[in-house]
Amino acid sequence: MNWRLTFIVTVVSVIASTSLLAQENDYTQYYANMPAVNPGFTGMEDYLDLRFGVREGWNNFGIKNNNLFLSAYGALNSKSRSGKRNNSLRISNPQLLDEIQRDKKFRRRHGIGGMITSRTVDPYKSNAASLNYAYHLPLSNKFNFSLGAKLGYTNQRIDFMGLTVRDDVNDSFYNSLKSAGQGTQNTLMADFGSVLYSKRFFLGLSSSGLVAKNLNGNQLFNLSEASRYRLQTGGAFFISPELELSPGAIVTYREGYDLLWAVNTRIRFKELINIGAAYEVNSKISILFGVATNSLTFNYSYDMYTSELNNFNVNTHEIVLGLMLFNKFKLRPNFW
């Protein structure tokens, strides 16, 4: 494959797999790392939630295509809250227990954390880092509301070292790419999110690329400058003492483009193993599997693409591993 065809395949692959937003990594199992989608989820768990994810794709063109991320999110003063929650059975007075559960000091919290990501599509590479903050407030006995913010930095580049050009002096296409910021673009971003939630339900709204400042290379990745808005919802419902059902949906709006949406549903057995399926409109169908304990989570998905560009994503596997650190009272993660 000559270098021009390699470059074209790379660009189309990036566009097809990121909905024209190359700086953002979209995962099928977004529910396994919700603060990355909406900063309002930051600190919702009463422990340090450490996650590592890898998304690997293979196609007929033989180009490398993977996403990696490492994230850590937690809540301040989580030890005192979790201690009250898990020792509640020792309280003999039911009225006192109810007062503790509704106490505003018990339910208010500050969430902090961050994430680093890396994306490679053959000569295209992207590295990013972000910091999250969220504040959580009680609204009623059951519902809470959070407001979050995310600051991020992204570096995108086309690595010309891997391309062989017959005449690098007179090749106008190659030189036009080099002149566009020497194949590199650096961007600062700020986004916001909010979530209405209870123990069994959530409804969130967040932005992506709402505030973006390109530091250089404005002509190279101009497709990545538009912002998106996302609505997320999901819940957990008891079917029997051993079975729970968790449906979820995410809707994405971007001005000038069709509304995108994806749905998923999972069923969990004995709070341990879950299986399910997901569908993204005009894009893919996915098989889901997960295992969760009070110290470790494992989530896997396999994507089968249905769009006209499915040759660029013939097979895609995604794995997300989670560690619940400083989880002294053995809390389990939300099944959303």
Short mmCIF file of the C-alpha atoms (twelve columns), coordinates in Angstrom:
data_MODEL
# 
_entry.id   MODEL 
# 
loop_
_atom_site.group_PDB 
_atom_site.id 
_atom_site.type_symbol 
_atom_site.label_atom_id 
_atom_site.label_alt_id 
_atom_site.label_comp_id 
_atom_site.label_asym_id 
_atom_site.label_seq_id 
_atom_site.Cartn_x 
_atom_site.Cartn_y 
_atom_site.Cartn_z 
_atom_site.pdbx_PDB_model_num 
ATOM 1   C CA . MET A 1   0.000   0.000   0.000  1 
ATOM 2   C CA . ASN A 2   1.490   3.375   -0.978 1 
ATOM 3   C CA . TRP A 3   1.753   6.138   1.574  1 
ATOM 4   C CA . ARG A 4   -1.134  8.194   0.162  1 
ATOM 5   C CA . LEU A 5   -3.546  5.288   0.402  1 
ATOM 6   C CA . THR A 6   -2.302  4.537   3.932  1 
ATOM 7   C CA . PHE A 7   -2.945  8.150   4.917  1 
ATOM 8   C CA . ILE A 8   -6.441  8.160   3.384  1 
ATOM 9   C CA . VAL A 9   -7.374  4.875   5.075  1 
ATOM 10  C CA . THR A 10  -6.119  6.266   8.377  1 
ATOM 11  C CA . VAL A 11  -8.185  9.453   8.099  1 
ATOM 12  C CA . VAL A 12  -11.349 7.566   7.137  1 
ATOM 13  C CA . SER A 13  -10.811 5.116   10.007 1 
ATOM 14  C CA . VAL A 14  -10.463 7.933   12.517 1 
ATOM 15  C CA . ILE A 15  -13.536 9.711   11.191 1 
ATOM 16  C CA . ALA A 16  -15.636 6.551   11.101 1 
ATOM 17  C CA . SER A 17  -14.749 5.416   14.603 1 
ATOM 18  C CA . THR A 18  -14.944 8.774   16.418 1 
ATOM 19  C CA . SER A 19  -17.912 10.483  14.736 1 
ATOM 20  C CA . LEU A 20  -15.641 13.206  13.337 1 
ATOM 21  C CA . LEU A 21  -14.099 13.926  16.741 1 
ATOM 22  C CA . ALA A 22  -10.620 12.464  16.618 1 
ATOM 23  C CA . GLN A 23  -9.569  13.726  20.027 1 
ATOM 24  C CA . GLU A 24  -12.247 11.732  21.874 1 
ATOM 25  C CA . ASN A 25  -12.170 7.994   22.480 1 
ATOM 26  C CA . ASP A 26  -15.616 6.375   22.342 1 
ATOM 27  C CA . TYR A 27  -15.965 3.072   24.168 1 
ATOM 28  C CA . THR A 28  -18.794 0.570   23.816 1 
ATOM 29  C CA . GLN A 29  -18.673 -0.011  27.582 1 
ATOM 30  C CA . TYR A 30  -18.939 3.664   28.501 1 
ATOM 31  C CA . TYR A 31  -20.947 2.607   31.574 1 
ATOM 32  C CA . ALA A 32  -17.744 1.041   32.970 1 
ATOM 33  C CA . ASN A 33  -16.140 4.497   33.288 1 
ATOM 34  C CA . MET A 34  -18.923 7.060   33.537 1 
ATOM 35  C CA . PRO A 35  -16.776 10.026  34.776 1 
ATOM 36  C CA . ALA A 36  -14.981 9.912   31.411 1 
ATOM 37  C CA . VAL A 37  -18.321 10.560  29.668 1 
ATOM 38  C CA . ASN A 38  -19.785 12.978  32.213 1 
ATOM 39  C CA . PRO A 39  -17.660 14.678  34.926 1 
ATOM 40  C CA . GLY A 40  -20.768 14.846  37.133 1 
ATOM 41  C CA . PHE A 41  -20.211 11.145  37.934 1 
ATOM 42  C CA . THR A 42  -16.812 11.888  39.499 1 
ATOM 43  C CA . GLY A 43  -16.659 10.734  43.115 1 
ATOM 44  C CA . MET A 44  -19.998 8.943   43.110 1 
ATOM 45  C CA . GLU A 45  -18.370 5.838   44.642 1 
ATOM 46  C CA . ASP A 46  -16.980 5.796   48.214 1 
ATOM 47  C CA . TYR A 47  -13.563 4.403   47.270 1 
ATOM 48  C CA . LEU A 48  -10.736 5.060   44.828 1 
ATOM 49  C CA . ASP A 49  -11.973 3.681   41.508 1 
ATOM 50  C CA . LEU A 50  -8.995  2.764   39.318 1 
ATOM 51  C CA . ARG A 51  -9.751  1.683   35.724 1 
ATOM 52  C CA . PHE A 52  -7.677  0.489   32.790 1 
ATOM 53  C CA . GLY A 53  -9.187  -0.052  29.349 1 
ATOM 54  C CA . VAL A 54  -7.989  -1.258  25.968 1 
ATOM 55  C CA . ARG A 55  -9.907  -1.304  22.690 1 
ATOM 56  C CA . GLU A 56  -8.238  -3.194  19.868 1 
ATOM 57  C CA . GLY A 57  -9.488  -3.294  16.279 1 
ATOM 58  C CA . TRP A 58  -8.374  -5.354  13.285 1 
ATOM 59  C CA . ASN A 59  -9.275  -4.746  9.654  1 
ATOM 60  C CA . ASN A 60  -8.437  -5.868  6.130  1 
ATOM 61  C CA . PHE A 61  -5.942  -3.041  5.600  1 
ATOM 62  C CA . GLY A 62  -3.498  -4.285  8.244  1 
ATOM 63  C CA . ILE A 63  -3.190  -0.942  10.046 1 
ATOM 64  C CA . LYS A 64  -2.787  -0.655  13.810 1 
ATOM 65  C CA . ASN A 65  -5.951  0.552   15.540 1 
ATOM 66  C CA . ASN A 66  -6.199  0.724   19.335 1 
ATOM 67  C CA . ASN A 67  -7.358  2.865   22.258 1 
ATOM 68  C CA . LEU A 68  -5.917  2.798   25.783 1 
ATOM 69  C CA . PHE A 69  -6.929  4.618   28.959 1 
ATOM 70  C CA . LEU A 70  -6.019  4.738   32.630 1 
ATOM 71  C CA . SER A 71  -8.270  6.595   35.064 1 
ATOM 72  C CA . ALA A 72  -8.641  7.126   38.807 1 
ATOM 73  C CA . TYR A 73  -11.629 8.770   40.504 1 
ATOM 74  C CA . GLY A 74  -12.603 9.093   44.153 1 
ATOM 75  C CA . ALA A 75  -14.526 11.072  46.761 1 
ATOM 76  C CA . LEU A 76  -13.139 13.160  49.598 1 
ATOM 77  C CA . ASN A 77  -13.983 11.971  53.134 1 
ATOM 78  C CA . SER A 78  -15.334 8.704   51.730 1 
ATOM 79  C CA . LYS A 79  -14.091 6.655   54.698 1 
ATOM 80  C CA . SER A 80  -16.491 8.237   57.197 1 
ATOM 81  C CA . ARG A 81  -19.495 7.884   54.880 1 
ATOM 82  C CA . SER A 82  -18.840 4.273   53.982 1 
ATOM 83  C CA . GLY A 83  -18.247 3.447   57.622 1 
ATOM 84  C CA . LYS A 84  -21.671 4.726   58.605 1 
ATOM 85  C CA . ARG A 85  -23.303 2.949   55.691 1 
ATOM 86  C CA . ASN A 86  -21.793 -0.464  56.369 1 
ATOM 87  C CA . ASN A 87  -22.192 -0.357  60.141 1 
ATOM 88  C CA . SER A 88  -25.840 0.695   59.910 1 
ATOM 89  C CA . LEU A 89  -27.058 -2.745  61.001 1 
ATOM 90  C CA . ARG A 90  -25.427 -2.154  64.377 1 
ATOM 91  C CA . ILE A 91  -27.739 0.786   65.010 1 
ATOM 92  C CA . SER A 92  -30.671 -0.509  67.016 1 
ATOM 93  C CA . ASN A 93  -32.864 2.545   66.525 1 
ATOM 94  C CA . PRO A 94  -34.440 2.481   63.000 1 
ATOM 95  C CA . GLN A 95  -35.344 6.161   63.256 1 
ATOM 96  C CA . LEU A 96  -31.724 7.074   63.949 1 
ATOM 97  C CA . LEU A 97  -30.594 5.006   60.971 1 
ATOM 98  C CA . ASP A 98  -33.057 6.799   58.718 1 
ATOM 99  C CA . GLU A 99  -31.818 10.176  59.932 1 
ATOM 100 C CA . ILE A 100 -28.216 9.212   59.176 1 
ATOM 101 C CA . GLN A 101 -29.123 8.099   55.656 1 
ATOM 102 C CA . ARG A 102 -30.899 11.422  54.969 1 
ATOM 103 C CA . ASP A 103 -28.311 13.617  56.638 1 
ATOM 104 C CA . LYS A 104 -27.058 16.298  54.240 1 
ATOM 105 C CA . LYS A 105 -23.513 16.083  55.576 1 
ATOM 106 C CA . PHE A 106 -23.570 12.332  54.948 1 
ATOM 107 C CA . ARG A 107 -24.664 12.755  51.314 1 
ATOM 108 C CA . ARG A 108 -22.705 15.853  50.285 1 
ATOM 109 C CA . ARG A 109 -19.384 15.097  48.696 1 
ATOM 110 C CA . HIS A 110 -16.576 16.384  46.519 1 
ATOM 111 C CA . GLY A 111 -15.344 14.147  43.708 1 
ATOM 112 C CA . ILE A 112 -11.918 14.417  42.105 1 
ATOM 113 C CA . GLY A 113 -9.918  12.382  39.609 1 
ATOM 114 C CA . GLY A 114 -8.380  12.211  36.183 1 
ATOM 115 C CA . MET A 115 -7.631  10.128  33.117 1 
ATOM 116 C CA . ILE A 116 -4.921  9.674   30.508 1 
ATOM 117 C CA . THR A 117 -5.631  8.183   27.071 1 
ATOM 118 C CA . SER A 118 -3.701  7.075   24.017 1 
ATOM 119 C CA . ARG A 119 -5.023  6.370   20.527 1 
ATOM 120 C CA . THR A 120 -3.211  4.939   17.508 1 
ATOM 121 C CA . VAL A 121 -4.520  4.427   13.970 1 
ATOM 122 C CA . ASP A 122 -1.305  3.538   12.155 1 
ATOM 123 C CA . PRO A 123 0.469   6.917   11.476 1 
ATOM 124 C CA . TYR A 124 -2.206  8.853   13.418 1 
ATOM 125 C CA . LYS A 125 -1.556  9.152   17.166 1 
ATOM 126 C CA . SER A 126 -3.391  10.969  19.920 1 
ATOM 127 C CA . ASN A 127 -2.511  11.393  23.610 1 
ATOM 128 C CA . ALA A 128 -4.704  13.194  26.116 1 
ATOM 129 C CA . ALA A 129 -4.954  13.954  29.825 1 
ATOM 130 C CA . SER A 130 -7.873  15.334  31.822 1 
ATOM 131 C CA . LEU A 131 -8.775  16.360  35.378 1 
ATOM 132 C CA . ASN A 132 -12.297 16.119  36.847 1 
ATOM 133 C CA . TYR A 133 -14.090 17.755  39.752 1 
ATOM 134 C CA . ALA A 134 -17.706 17.316  40.888 1 
ATOM 135 C CA . TYR A 135 -19.857 18.492  43.786 1 
ATOM 136 C CA . HIS A 136 -22.805 16.360  44.920 1 
ATOM 137 C CA . LEU A 137 -25.911 17.703  46.684 1 
ATOM 138 C CA . PRO A 138 -28.969 15.896  48.138 1 
ATOM 139 C CA . LEU A 139 -32.332 16.932  46.664 1 
ATOM 140 C CA . SER A 140 -34.676 14.582  48.553 1 
ATOM 141 C CA . ASN A 141 -34.567 11.408  50.619 1 
ATOM 142 C CA . LYS A 142 -33.672 9.390   47.500 1 
ATOM 143 C CA . PHE A 143 -32.317 11.737  44.835 1 
ATOM 144 C CA . ASN A 144 -29.057 13.640  44.539 1 
ATOM 145 C CA . PHE A 145 -27.740 16.145  42.017 1 
ATOM 146 C CA . SER A 146 -24.146 16.691  40.937 1 
ATOM 147 C CA . LEU A 147 -22.323 19.322  38.896 1 
ATOM 148 C CA . GLY A 148 -18.953 18.521  37.371 1 
ATOM 149 C CA . ALA A 149 -16.223 20.097  35.263 1 
ATOM 150 C CA . LYS A 150 -13.380 18.640  33.220 1 
ATOM 151 C CA . LEU A 151 -10.189 20.281  31.980 1 
ATOM 152 C CA . GLY A 152 -8.227  18.477  29.304 1 
ATOM 153 C CA . TYR A 153 -5.212  18.613  27.043 1 
ATOM 154 C CA . THR A 154 -4.902  16.694  23.747 1 
ATOM 155 C CA . ASN A 155 -1.973  16.155  21.417 1 
ATOM 156 C CA . GLN A 156 -2.750  14.799  17.920 1 
ATOM 157 C CA . ARG A 157 -0.183  14.068  15.260 1 
ATOM 158 C CA . ILE A 158 0.484   12.295  12.001 1 
ATOM 159 C CA . ASP A 159 3.821   10.472  12.203 1 
ATOM 160 C CA . PHE A 160 5.425   11.064  8.787  1 
ATOM 161 C CA . MET A 161 8.411   8.929   9.745  1 
ATOM 162 C CA . GLY A 162 6.439   5.817   8.817  1 
ATOM 163 C CA . LEU A 163 5.610   7.069   5.317  1 
ATOM 164 C CA . THR A 164 7.797   6.510   2.273  1 
ATOM 165 C CA . VAL A 165 7.648   9.334   -0.234 1 
ATOM 166 C CA . ARG A 166 9.337   9.063   -3.629 1 
ATOM 167 C CA . ASP A 167 9.991   12.797  -3.918 1 
ATOM 168 C CA . ASP A 168 9.569   14.563  -0.581 1 
ATOM 169 C CA . VAL A 169 10.644  17.894  -2.107 1 
ATOM 170 C CA . ASN A 170 8.217   18.112  -5.032 1 
ATOM 171 C CA . ASP A 171 5.273   16.044  -3.698 1 
ATOM 172 C CA . SER A 172 2.666   18.793  -3.143 1 
ATOM 173 C CA . PHE A 173 0.272   16.593  -1.109 1 
ATOM 174 C CA . TYR A 174 3.006   15.527  1.299  1 
ATOM 175 C CA . ASN A 175 4.295   19.078  1.711  1 
ATOM 176 C CA . SER A 176 0.797   20.466  2.317  1 
ATOM 177 C CA . LEU A 177 0.453   18.027  5.214  1 
ATOM 178 C CA . LYS A 178 3.818   19.027  6.635  1 
ATOM 179 C CA . SER A 179 2.943   22.714  6.407  1 
ATOM 180 C CA . ALA A 180 -0.230  22.164  8.452  1 
ATOM 181 C CA . GLY A 181 1.485   22.474  11.822 1 
ATOM 182 C CA . GLN A 182 4.154   19.879  10.901 1 
ATOM 183 C CA . GLY A 183 1.590   17.130  11.456 1 
ATOM 184 C CA . THR A 184 0.872   18.083  15.085 1 
ATOM 185 C CA . GLN A 185 -2.002  19.787  16.874 1 
ATOM 186 C CA . ASN A 186 -2.254  20.635  20.591 1 
ATOM 187 C CA . THR A 187 -5.609  21.549  22.123 1 
ATOM 188 C CA . LEU A 188 -6.841  22.713  25.519 1 
ATOM 189 C CA . MET A 189 -10.454 21.860  26.379 1 
ATOM 190 C CA . ALA A 190 -13.047 22.412  29.093 1 
ATOM 191 C CA . ASP A 191 -16.331 20.566  29.514 1 
ATOM 192 C CA . PHE A 192 -19.181 20.336  31.999 1 
ATOM 193 C CA . GLY A 193 -21.677 17.743  33.171 1 
ATOM 194 C CA . SER A 194 -24.568 17.234  35.573 1 
ATOM 195 C CA . VAL A 195 -26.322 14.146  36.920 1 
ATOM 196 C CA . LEU A 196 -29.602 13.507  38.717 1 
ATOM 197 C CA . TYR A 197 -29.293 10.143  40.446 1 
ATOM 198 C CA . SER A 198 -30.404 7.744   43.150 1 
ATOM 199 C CA . LYS A 199 -29.177 4.285   44.121 1 
ATOM 200 C CA . ARG A 200 -31.149 2.759   41.225 1 
ATOM 201 C CA . PHE A 201 -31.414 5.455   38.524 1 
ATOM 202 C CA . PHE A 202 -29.457 8.225   36.816 1 
ATOM 203 C CA . LEU A 203 -30.058 10.921  34.194 1 
ATOM 204 C CA . GLY A 204 -27.054 12.914  33.019 1 
ATOM 205 C CA . LEU A 205 -26.231 15.680  30.548 1 
ATOM 206 C CA . SER A 206 -22.681 16.541  29.471 1 
ATOM 207 C CA . SER A 207 -20.659 18.315  26.803 1 
ATOM 208 C CA . SER A 208 -17.654 17.282  24.736 1 
ATOM 209 C CA . GLY A 209 -15.370 19.904  23.232 1 
ATOM 210 C CA . LEU A 210 -17.586 22.732  24.476 1 
ATOM 211 C CA . VAL A 211 -14.604 25.011  25.074 1 
ATOM 212 C CA . ALA A 212 -11.590 24.252  22.867 1 
ATOM 213 C CA . LYS A 213 -8.471  26.272  22.186 1 
ATOM 214 C CA . ASN A 214 -6.097  25.058  19.477 1 
ATOM 215 C CA . LEU A 215 -2.537  25.988  20.346 1 
ATOM 216 C CA . ASN A 216 -1.157  25.089  16.896 1 
ATOM 217 C CA . GLY A 217 -1.906  23.078  13.762 1 
ATOM 218 C CA . ASN A 218 -5.345  24.586  13.120 1 
ATOM 219 C CA . GLN A 219 -5.595  23.284  9.556  1 
ATOM 220 C CA . LEU A 220 -4.607  19.678  10.227 1 
ATOM 221 C CA . PHE A 221 -7.473  18.401  12.389 1 
ATOM 222 C CA . ASN A 222 -10.170 21.026  11.841 1 
ATOM 223 C CA . LEU A 223 -12.808 18.258  11.858 1 
ATOM 224 C CA . SER A 224 -12.320 17.911  15.609 1 
ATOM 225 C CA . GLU A 225 -13.340 21.425  16.642 1 
ATOM 226 C CA . ALA A 226 -17.136 21.055  16.919 1 
ATOM 227 C CA . SER A 227 -18.743 20.304  20.279 1 
ATOM 228 C CA . ARG A 228 -21.169 17.520  21.189 1 
ATOM 229 C CA . TYR A 229 -23.865 17.210  23.834 1 
ATOM 230 C CA . ARG A 230 -24.753 13.889  25.428 1 
ATOM 231 C CA . LEU A 231 -27.727 12.660  27.396 1 
ATOM 232 C CA . GLN A 232 -27.177 9.515   29.463 1 
ATOM 233 C CA . THR A 233 -29.744 7.494   31.383 1 
ATOM 234 C CA . GLY A 234 -29.869 4.096   33.015 1 
ATOM 235 C CA . GLY A 235 -31.125 2.136   35.970 1 
ATOM 236 C CA . ALA A 236 -31.207 -1.157  37.841 1 
ATOM 237 C CA . PHE A 237 -34.326 -3.244  38.514 1 
ATOM 238 C CA . PHE A 238 -34.828 -6.370  40.611 1 
ATOM 239 C CA . ILE A 239 -36.254 -9.346  38.716 1 
ATOM 240 C CA . SER A 240 -35.777 -11.870 41.507 1 
ATOM 241 C CA . PRO A 241 -33.580 -12.215 44.598 1 
ATOM 242 C CA . GLU A 242 -30.773 -13.435 42.331 1 
ATOM 243 C CA . LEU A 243 -31.363 -11.464 39.110 1 
ATOM 244 C CA . GLU A 244 -31.128 -7.748  38.276 1 
ATOM 245 C CA . LEU A 245 -31.752 -5.975  34.965 1 
ATOM 246 C CA . SER A 246 -29.851 -2.838  33.945 1 
ATOM 247 C CA . PRO A 247 -30.952 -1.003  30.769 1 
ATOM 248 C CA . GLY A 248 -29.114 2.089   29.566 1 
ATOM 249 C CA . ALA A 249 -29.068 4.603   26.730 1 
ATOM 250 C CA . ILE A 250 -26.905 7.454   25.477 1 
ATOM 251 C CA . VAL A 251 -27.958 10.095  22.938 1 
ATOM 252 C CA . THR A 252 -25.472 12.407  21.206 1 
ATOM 253 C CA . TYR A 253 -26.326 15.691  19.494 1 
ATOM 254 C CA . ARG A 254 -24.022 17.669  17.241 1 
ATOM 255 C CA . GLU A 255 -25.184 20.613  15.158 1 
ATOM 256 C CA . GLY A 256 -25.374 19.762  11.465 1 
ATOM 257 C CA . TYR A 257 -25.372 15.981  11.981 1 
ATOM 258 C CA . ASP A 258 -27.989 13.312  12.574 1 
ATOM 259 C CA . LEU A 259 -28.875 12.476  16.157 1 
ATOM 260 C CA . LEU A 260 -26.843 9.485   17.327 1 
ATOM 261 C CA . TRP A 261 -28.063 7.046   19.942 1 
ATOM 262 C CA . ALA A 262 -27.010 3.771   21.491 1 
ATOM 263 C CA . VAL A 263 -28.793 1.411   23.878 1 
ATOM 264 C CA . ASN A 264 -27.636 -1.483  26.004 1 
ATOM 265 C CA . THR A 265 -29.108 -3.923  28.488 1 
ATOM 266 C CA . ARG A 266 -27.430 -6.309  30.907 1 
ATOM 267 C CA . ILE A 267 -28.696 -8.885  33.350 1 
ATOM 268 C CA . ARG A 268 -26.726 -9.738  36.500 1 
ATOM 269 C CA . PHE A 269 -26.750 -12.997 38.428 1 
ATOM 270 C CA . LYS A 270 -26.078 -13.009 42.187 1 
ATOM 271 C CA . GLU A 271 -24.360 -9.586  42.007 1 
ATOM 272 C CA . LEU A 272 -21.409 -11.293 40.323 1 
ATOM 273 C CA . ILE A 273 -21.733 -12.105 36.600 1 
ATOM 274 C CA . ASN A 274 -23.560 -10.025 33.982 1 
ATOM 275 C CA . ILE A 275 -24.218 -10.580 30.289 1 
ATOM 276 C CA . GLY A 276 -25.974 -8.395  27.746 1 
ATOM 277 C CA . ALA A 277 -26.037 -6.717  24.367 1 
ATOM 278 C CA . ALA A 278 -25.741 -3.211  22.923 1 
ATOM 279 C CA . TYR A 279 -26.784 -1.487  19.712 1 
ATOM 280 C CA . GLU A 280 -25.519 1.779   18.211 1 
ATOM 281 C CA . VAL A 281 -27.623 3.193   15.388 1 
ATOM 282 C CA . ASN A 282 -26.068 2.822   11.922 1 
ATOM 283 C CA . SER A 283 -22.833 1.579   13.473 1 
ATOM 284 C CA . LYS A 284 -22.559 -1.689  15.419 1 
ATOM 285 C CA . ILE A 285 -24.045 -4.483  17.500 1 
ATOM 286 C CA . SER A 286 -22.146 -5.625  20.590 1 
ATOM 287 C CA . ILE A 287 -22.018 -8.571  22.949 1 
ATOM 288 C CA . LEU A 288 -21.332 -7.673  26.602 1 
ATOM 289 C CA . PHE A 289 -19.917 -9.651  29.515 1 
ATOM 290 C CA . GLY A 290 -18.778 -8.645  32.998 1 
ATOM 291 C CA . VAL A 291 -17.719 -9.882  36.425 1 
ATOM 292 C CA . ALA A 292 -17.702 -7.721  39.550 1 
ATOM 293 C CA . THR A 293 -16.620 -8.308  43.148 1 
ATOM 294 C CA . ASN A 294 -16.002 -5.819  45.953 1 
ATOM 295 C CA . SER A 295 -12.359 -5.451  44.899 1 
ATOM 296 C CA . LEU A 296 -12.150 -6.161  41.157 1 
ATOM 297 C CA . THR A 297 -14.252 -5.706  38.006 1 
ATOM 298 C CA . PHE A 298 -13.754 -7.147  34.541 1 
ATOM 299 C CA . ASN A 299 -15.796 -6.061  31.505 1 
ATOM 300 C CA . TYR A 300 -15.527 -7.309  27.923 1 
ATOM 301 C CA . SER A 301 -17.323 -6.441  24.678 1 
ATOM 302 C CA . TYR A 302 -17.125 -7.669  21.101 1 
ATOM 303 C CA . ASP A 303 -18.333 -5.309  18.352 1 
ATOM 304 C CA . MET A 304 -19.784 -6.314  14.984 1 
ATOM 305 C CA . TYR A 305 -20.035 -3.309  12.682 1 
ATOM 306 C CA . THR A 306 -23.099 -2.794  10.500 1 
ATOM 307 C CA . SER A 307 -22.328 0.506   8.744  1 
ATOM 308 C CA . GLU A 308 -21.098 0.924   5.177  1 
ATOM 309 C CA . LEU A 309 -17.621 1.551   6.597  1 
ATOM 310 C CA . ASN A 310 -17.504 -1.783  8.429  1 
ATOM 311 C CA . ASN A 311 -14.366 -2.838  6.533  1 
ATOM 312 C CA . PHE A 312 -12.443 -0.359  8.671  1 
ATOM 313 C CA . ASN A 313 -13.589 -2.109  11.882 1 
ATOM 314 C CA . VAL A 314 -13.954 -5.783  11.006 1 
ATOM 315 C CA . ASN A 315 -13.356 -7.042  14.551 1 
ATOM 316 C CA . THR A 316 -13.141 -4.972  17.714 1 
ATOM 317 C CA . HIS A 317 -12.482 -6.280  21.218 1 
ATOM 318 C CA . GLU A 318 -12.722 -4.091  24.304 1 
ATOM 319 C CA . ILE A 319 -11.593 -4.883  27.861 1 
ATOM 320 C CA . VAL A 320 -12.014 -2.695  30.945 1 
ATOM 321 C CA . LEU A 321 -10.403 -3.723  34.243 1 
ATOM 322 C CA . GLY A 322 -11.278 -2.030  37.519 1 
ATOM 323 C CA . LEU A 323 -9.697  -2.003  40.973 1 
ATOM 324 C CA . MET A 324 -11.535 -0.684  44.030 1 
ATOM 325 C CA . LEU A 325 -8.765  0.630   46.242 1 
ATOM 326 C CA . PHE A 326 -9.122  1.686   49.888 1 
ATOM 327 C CA . ASN A 327 -12.487 -0.064  49.888 1 
ATOM 328 C CA . LYS A 328 -12.270 -0.911  53.594 1 
ATOM 329 C CA . PHE A 329 -15.959 -1.703  53.978 1 
ATOM 330 C CA . LYS A 330 -16.225 -3.894  50.839 1 
ATOM 331 C CA . LEU A 331 -18.663 -1.720  48.894 1 
ATOM 332 C CA . ARG A 332 -19.806 -2.976  45.491 1 
ATOM 333 C CA . PRO A 333 -19.964 -0.710  42.415 1 
ATOM 334 C CA . ASN A 334 -23.276 0.562   41.087 1 
ATOM 335 C CA . PHE A 335 -24.836 -1.782  38.548 1 
ATOM 336 C CA . TRP A 336 -25.798 0.812   35.916 1 
# 
